[in-house]
């Protein structure tokens, strides 16, 4: 019997972190040929290769090398380079995850009429300034099957006109990843978190904040970036900032002098990230993934966002909000008072039961085997509005 063929397109470390266990499960299916395609959106060792090493994932089968200095350059390269690859492979389906430039590659699959699977669909922050908001909306409306992480996300998709029959709800893969790579290895992580580890980074255990910040609406606008720096300066302990290369370049272009308590370092691997998060007083971030991980790990978080597609962290009271576009509304004094209120408290993480990745993988395998991939075909419960070829009694 001919194997079913699945192309899985990734391009950033955040995508890889959430896809690792899904890929692992799919690879166990002997009748499925899995082709991993790496867009090249992230390409440096500490944004790409270190994660393949730490997760023991096979290297990509195909690398598109889509580097660029602008979103337009990256996305256009991804579409142009992915199109002939998919045309040659002729996969039964193509899977994308998340909302990055790489996900815009779904246009190439749509042009070739190849079924699209969108993992992490139906998320909405309703902040239309975000390129990611546009990308995930685009991917959802091109996708044949959407995998989302909560019923409320599915409900949002249905209100946009998406077919409810092809929106599947499973738990968040971030829970599964932390169970595998942190909680099952906690003794090992505790040993690694020794005095030497923190001294090498010029910080003291439990006496620093850990920070990431990369979103365009935060770092590309001088006013918001300066307000974030003011918040950092207000922190009573050092802030250890694992900054993306783009963020570092923008800070230099804007001639922003980092606050004295800000320790700026290059991007880091997953193990180091977990070590730094779990021994910080709190996490300061605009990353959706890091925000989720902090909630799951029990670490309080300042969310540097006007709006988030992950409101469950507020429901759980694991995070507080700082909108750098409205600093008068979210004053620094109030922010850190609120942070102290949730510091030392416990909460039940609301993001999943640790079975989401296996369930997503099993559903993908089942649909491939049974040819249940065409979500845009009308169903009894979701018929499109039909127009007659007759208008005002006159045949057209």
C-alpha positions in Angstrom: 0.0 0.0 0.0 1.3 3.4 -0.9 2.2 5.6 2.1 0.3 8.7 2.8 2.5 11.8 2.7 2.4 14.7 5.1 4.5 17.8 4.7 5.1 19.7 8.0 6.3 23.2 7.5 8.1 25.0 10.4 10.5 27.9 10.7 10.9 29.3 14.2 12.0 27.9 17.5 8.5 28.6 19.1 6.9 26.5 16.3 9.4 23.7 16.8 8.9 23.6 20.6 5.2 23.0 20.2 5.5 20.6 17.3 8.2 18.3 18.6 6.0 15.8 20.3 3.4 15.9 17.4 6.2 15.0 15.0 7.4 12.2 17.3 3.9 10.6 17.4 3.4 10.9 13.6 6.8 9.4 12.9 5.6 6.2 14.7 3.0 5.6 12.0 4.7 3.3 9.5 2.2 4.1 6.7 2.8 7.8 6.9 5.7 9.5 5.2 6.6 12.7 7.2 8.6 15.4 5.4 9.8 18.2 7.6 10.4 21.4 5.8 12.2 24.3 7.5 11.5 27.7 6.1 14.7 29.4 7.4 12.9 32.2 9.2 15.1 31.3 12.1 18.6 30.1 11.0 21.2 30.9 13.6 22.5 28.1 16.0 20.8 29.5 19.1 17.5 30.1 17.4 17.4 26.8 15.5 20.1 24.1 15.7 20.3 24.1 19.5 16.6 23.1 19.7 17.1 20.2 17.3 19.9 19.0 19.5 18.1 19.4 22.8 14.9 17.7 21.5 16.8 15.1 19.6 14.7 15.8 16.5 15.8 14.7 13.1 17.2 17.5 10.9 14.7 18.9 8.3 14.4 17.0 5.1 14.2 20.2 3.1 15.5 23.7 4.0 14.2 26.7 2.1 16.7 29.2 3.4 14.2 32.1 3.4 16.2 34.8 5.2 15.3 38.4 4.8 15.5 41.9 6.4 11.7 42.5 6.2 8.5 40.5 6.7 7.7 41.1 3.1 11.0 39.6 1.9 10.7 36.6 4.2 7.1 35.7 3.4 7.5 36.2 -0.4 10.5 33.9 -0.4 8.6 31.3 1.6 5.7 31.3 -0.8 7.9 31.3 -3.9 10.2 28.6 -2.6 7.6 26.3 -1.0 5.4 26.2 -4.1 7.8 24.2 -6.3 8.7 21.9 -3.4 5.1 21.0 -2.7 4.4 20.7 -6.4 7.1 18.1 -6.7 6.2 16.3 -3.4 2.5 16.2 -4.0 1.7 15.5 -0.3 -1.7 14.5 0.8 -1.7 17.4 3.3 0.5 20.2 4.5 0.6 21.2 8.2 1.5 24.6 9.6 1.6 25.7 13.2 1.1 29.1 14.7 1.1 32.6 13.3 4.5 33.5 12.1 5.9 34.5 8.6 6.4 30.8 7.9 2.6 30.2 8.2 2.0 32.5 5.3 3.5 29.7 3.2 0.0 28.2 3.4 -0.8 30.4 0.4 1.5 28.1 -1.7 -0.4 25.0 -0.6 -3.7 26.7 -1.3 -2.6 27.7 -4.8 -1.8 24.0 -5.4 -5.1 22.9 -3.9 -3.4 20.7 -1.3 -5.3 20.3 2.0 -4.0 22.5 4.8 -3.9 21.6 8.5 -3.5 24.6 10.8 -2.4 23.7 14.3 -3.0 26.5 16.9 -5.9 28.0 14.9 -8.7 30.3 15.9 -6.6 32.4 18.3 -7.5 36.1 18.3 -6.1 39.0 20.3 -8.1 41.5 18.2 -5.1 43.7 18.0 -4.9 44.3 14.3 -1.6 46.0 14.5 0.0 42.6 14.9 1.2 40.9 11.7 0.6 37.6 13.6 -3.1 38.4 14.0 -3.4 38.8 10.2 -1.4 35.6 9.5 -3.4 33.3 11.8 -6.7 34.7 10.4 -5.5 34.1 6.9 -4.3 30.5 7.7 -7.6 29.7 9.4 -9.7 30.7 6.4 -7.4 28.8 4.0 -7.2 25.7 6.2 -9.2 22.5 5.7 -8.7 21.3 9.3 -8.0 23.5 12.3 -6.6 22.3 15.6 -7.3 24.6 18.5 -6.7 24.5 22.2 -10.0 25.5 23.8 -13.7 25.6 23.1 -13.8 29.4 23.3 -11.3 29.5 20.4 -13.5 27.2 18.3 -16.5 29.4 19.1 -14.6 32.5 17.8 -13.8 30.7 14.6 -17.4 29.6 14.1 -18.6 33.2 14.5 -16.2 34.1 11.6 -17.9 31.6 9.4 -15.4 28.7 9.7 -16.9 25.2 9.5 -17.4 23.8 13.0 -17.1 20.2 11.8 -13.5 20.8 10.9 -12.3 22.7 14.0 -10.9 20.2 16.5 -10.3 21.0 20.1 -7.4 19.5 22.0 -5.1 20.6 24.8 -2.2 23.0 24.5 1.1 21.2 23.5 3.1 23.5 25.8 1.8 21.5 28.8 3.0 18.2 27.2 6.4 19.7 26.4 7.0 20.8 29.9 5.9 17.5 31.3 8.4 15.7 29.1 11.3 18.1 29.1 11.0 19.7 32.6 8.8 18.0 35.2 10.1 14.5 34.4 13.7 15.8 34.6 13.2 18.2 37.5 16.0 16.6 39.6 18.4 17.1 36.7 17.3 20.7 36.4 17.7 21.3 40.1 21.3 20.1 39.9 22.1 22.3 36.9 20.7 25.4 38.8 23.9 25.7 40.9 25.7 28.8 42.1 28.1 28.6 39.2 25.2 28.7 36.7 23.9 32.1 38.0 27.4 33.6 38.8 28.4 33.0 35.2 25.4 35.1 34.2 26.1 37.8 36.8 22.7 37.3 38.6 21.7 35.7 41.9 19.2 32.8 42.2 15.7 34.0 42.9 16.9 37.7 42.8 16.3 38.7 39.2 13.5 39.0 36.6 13.7 37.1 33.4 12.6 39.0 30.2 11.9 38.4 26.6 10.5 41.1 24.2 10.3 40.9 20.4 6.9 41.9 19.1 6.9 44.5 16.4 4.2 46.6 18.0 6.5 46.8 21.1 10.0 47.1 19.7 9.5 49.0 16.4 7.7 51.9 18.0 10.0 54.2 19.9 7.4 55.3 22.4 6.4 51.7 23.4 10.0 50.5 23.6 11.0 53.4 25.8 8.1 52.7 28.1 9.2 49.1 28.4 12.7 50.3 29.3 11.1 52.6 32.0 9.3 49.6 33.5 12.6 47.6 33.5 14.3 50.5 35.3 11.5 50.5 38.0 12.2 46.8 38.8 13.9 46.4 42.2 16.2 43.6 41.0 18.3 42.9 37.8 16.3 42.0 34.7 18.0 39.3 32.6 16.9 40.0 29.0 17.3 37.2 26.4 16.9 39.6 23.5 16.3 38.7 19.9 18.9 39.9 17.4 16.2 42.2 15.8 15.4 43.8 19.2 19.1 44.4 19.9 19.5 46.0 16.5 16.5 48.2 16.9 17.7 49.4 20.4 21.0 50.4 18.8 19.3 52.2 15.8 17.1 54.1 18.3 20.1 55.0 20.5 18.4 53.6 23.5 20.7 53.3 26.5 19.7 50.1 28.4 18.8 50.7 32.1 21.6 49.9 34.5 19.7 46.9 35.9 19.1 45.4 32.4 21.4 42.5 31.5 21.1 42.0 27.7 22.1 38.6 26.3 21.6 36.8 23.0 18.8 34.2 22.5 19.2 31.1 24.5 18.3 27.4 24.3 15.3 25.7 25.8 17.0 24.1 28.8 18.7 27.4 29.8 15.3 29.2 29.3 13.6 26.8 31.7 16.4 27.2 34.2 16.2 31.0 34.1 12.4 31.1 34.2 12.0 28.7 37.2 14.4 30.6 39.4 13.3 34.1 38.5 11.2 36.3 40.8 8.9 36.8 37.8 8.9 36.7 34.0 8.4 39.8 31.9 7.5 39.0 28.3 5.4 39.7 25.2 5.9 36.1 24.0 2.7 34.0 24.0 4.7 30.8 24.5 6.8 32.1 27.4 3.6 33.5 29.0 2.0 30.0 28.8 5.1 28.3 30.1 5.3 30.7 33.1 1.7 29.8 33.9 2.3 26.1 33.7 5.5 26.3 35.7 3.9 28.5 38.5 6.0 31.6 37.8 4.2 35.0 38.0 4.4 37.0 34.8 4.1 40.6 33.5 2.5 40.4 30.1 3.8 43.3 27.9 0.8 43.3 25.6 -2.2 45.5 24.7 -4.2 42.3 24.1 -3.4 38.6 24.2 -4.8 35.6 22.4 -4.2 33.6 25.6 -6.6 35.2 28.1 -6.6 32.0 30.3 -3.5 33.3 32.0 -5.5 36.2 33.4 -8.3 33.8 34.4 -5.8 31.7 36.3 -4.3 34.9 37.9 -0.8 33.9 36.9 -0.2 37.1 34.9 -0.8 40.8 35.0 -0.9 43.2 32.1 1.3 46.1 31.2 0.3 47.9 28.0 3.3 49.9 26.9 1.1 51.9 24.6 -0.9 53.2 27.6 1.6 53.7 30.4 -0.6 56.2 32.3 -3.3 53.6 32.6 -0.9 50.9 33.7 1.4 52.8 36.0 4.6 51.1 37.0 3.8 51.4 40.7 0.5 49.6 40.2 2.1 47.0 38.0 4.6 45.9 40.6 2.0 46.1 43.4 -0.2 43.7 41.4 2.8 41.5 40.7 3.6 41.2 44.5 0.0 40.1 45.1 0.3 37.1 42.8 3.9 36.3 43.8 4.0 33.3 46.1 0.4 32.3 45.3 -0.5 29.1 43.5 -2.9 28.5 40.7 -4.3 25.6 38.6 -3.0 25.9 35.1 -6.0 25.9 32.6 -4.1 25.0 29.4 -4.5 21.2 29.1 -4.0 17.8 30.5 -0.8 16.8 28.8 -2.4 14.7 26.1 -3.0 17.3 23.4 0.0 16.5 21.2 -0.8 12.8 21.0 -4.5 13.5 20.3 -3.6 16.0 17.5 -1.1 13.5 16.0 -3.7 10.7 16.1 -6.3 12.8 14.5 -4.0 13.8 11.7 -3.0 10.2 11.1 -6.7 9.1 11.1 -7.7 11.8 8.6 -4.7 10.9 6.3 -5.7 7.2 6.4 -9.4 7.9 5.8 -9.0 10.8 3.3 -10.9 13.1 5.7 -9.0 16.2 4.8 -11.3 18.4 2.8 -12.8 20.8 5.3 -14.1 23.2 2.6 -16.6 20.8 1.2 -20.1 21.7 2.4 -21.8 19.6 5.1 -25.4 19.3 6.2 -24.7 21.6 9.2 -22.7 24.2 7.3 -24.2 24.8 3.9 -23.0 27.9 2.0 -25.6 30.4 0.8 -26.5 29.5 -2.7 -27.4 32.2 -5.3 -29.8 31.4 -8.1 -28.8 32.0 -11.7 -32.2 33.8 -12.1 -32.4 37.4 -10.9 -35.7 39.3 -11.1 -37.1 36.6 -13.3 -34.6 37.2 -16.0 -32.3 34.3 -17.0 -28.7 35.3 -17.0 
